[in-house]
Amino acid sequence: MPKQSDSAPEFVKYIGPVIAALGELGGSGRPDEVRGAIAKALNISEAHQAQPLPSGVQSRFENQVHWARFYLAKGGYIDASRHGVWTLTEKARLLGKVSAAEAREIY
């Protein structure tokens, strides 16, 4: 997995956008809704969204967003206890806009 200059994994750049997307969706959403909101907000082309992982199981974009969600859930920022729905917790709502440094801290 390519690293950013600060040595954080590539998916860390999606931590803030996942929180922002869920906020725009009213506090919760399905993974495809979250990915769509992120792609729109960050102007990610359909071609980039569709780039597959070497395994071909899912796209790199989908994988990166899911890793961001994983760390947000482990940190208590997202409740994913309802299958197929990601929900912001109060902890995430208090964050506001997440900086790159805060995203690295969450990771």
C-alpha positions as CSV (number, residue, x, y, z in Angstrom):
1,M,0.0,0.0,0.0
2,P,1.5,3.4,-1.0
3,K,2.4,5.6,1.9
4,Q,1.9,9.3,2.4
5,S,4.9,11.5,3.1
6,D,4.1,11.3,6.9
7,S,4.2,7.5,6.7
8,A,0.4,7.1,7.3
9,P,-1.3,4.5,5.1
10,E,-3.1,5.9,2.1
11,F,-6.6,5.2,3.5
12,V,-6.0,7.7,6.3
13,K,-6.9,10.5,3.8
14,Y,-10.5,9.1,3.8
15,I,-11.0,9.3,7.6
16,G,-12.2,12.9,7.6
17,P,-14.3,12.5,4.4
18,V,-16.1,9.5,5.9
19,I,-17.1,11.6,8.9
20,A,-18.1,14.5,6.7
21,A,-20.1,12.3,4.3
22,L,-22.0,10.8,7.2
23,G,-22.7,14.2,8.5
24,E,-24.1,15.3,5.1
25,L,-26.2,12.2,5.0
26,G,-27.9,13.1,8.3
27,G,-25.6,11.1,10.6
28,S,-25.9,7.7,9.1
29,G,-25.7,5.9,5.7
30,R,-25.0,2.8,3.8
31,P,-21.5,2.2,2.5
32,D,-22.4,2.9,-1.1
33,E,-24.0,6.2,-0.1
34,V,-20.9,7.2,1.9
35,R,-18.6,6.3,-1.0
36,G,-20.8,8.3,-3.4
37,A,-20.8,11.4,-1.2
38,I,-17.0,11.1,-0.8
39,A,-16.4,10.7,-4.5
40,K,-18.6,13.7,-5.2
41,A,-17.0,15.9,-2.5
42,L,-13.4,15.0,-3.6
43,N,-14.2,15.0,-7.3
44,I,-13.0,11.4,-7.7
45,S,-13.6,10.1,-11.2
46,E,-15.6,7.0,-11.9
47,A,-12.5,5.5,-13.5
48,H,-10.5,6.1,-10.3
49,Q,-13.3,4.7,-8.2
50,A,-13.3,1.5,-10.3
51,Q,-9.6,0.7,-10.2
52,P,-9.5,-2.8,-8.9
53,L,-7.3,-4.2,-6.2
54,P,-4.9,-7.0,-7.5
55,S,-7.3,-9.5,-6.0
56,G,-10.1,-8.1,-8.2
57,V,-12.5,-8.6,-5.2
58,Q,-13.2,-4.8,-4.8
59,S,-12.0,-1.5,-6.0
60,R,-9.1,0.2,-4.4
61,F,-11.3,3.2,-3.5
62,E,-13.9,1.0,-1.9
63,N,-11.2,-0.8,0.1
64,Q,-9.6,2.5,1.3
65,V,-13.0,3.8,2.5
66,H,-13.7,0.6,4.3
67,W,-10.3,0.7,6.1
68,A,-11.0,4.3,7.1
69,R,-14.4,3.1,8.5
70,F,-12.7,0.2,10.3
71,Y,-10.4,2.6,12.3
72,L,-13.2,5.0,12.9
73,A,-15.3,2.2,14.4
74,K,-12.4,1.0,16.5
75,G,-11.9,4.5,17.8
76,G,-15.6,4.9,18.7
77,Y,-16.4,7.5,16.0
78,I,-18.7,5.3,14.0
79,D,-21.2,2.7,15.2
80,A,-21.4,-0.1,12.7
81,S,-23.4,-2.5,14.8
82,R,-26.4,-2.3,12.4
83,H,-25.4,-4.4,9.4
84,G,-24.9,-2.3,6.3
85,V,-25.4,1.1,8.1
86,W,-22.6,3.3,9.4
87,T,-23.7,5.9,12.1
88,L,-21.8,8.7,13.6
89,T,-21.4,8.6,17.3
90,E,-21.5,11.7,19.6
91,K,-17.7,11.5,19.7
92,A,-17.5,12.0,16.0
93,R,-20.1,14.8,16.0
94,L,-18.0,16.8,18.4
95,L,-15.0,16.6,16.1
96,G,-16.2,18.9,13.4
97,K,-14.0,19.0,10.3
98,V,-11.1,16.5,10.7
99,S,-7.7,17.7,9.9
100,A,-5.0,15.5,8.4
101,A,-3.2,15.5,11.7
102,E,-6.4,14.4,13.5
103,A,-6.9,11.7,10.9
104,R,-3.4,10.3,11.7
105,E,-4.2,10.4,15.4
106,I,-7.4,8.5,14.9
107,Y,-5.4,5.9,12.9
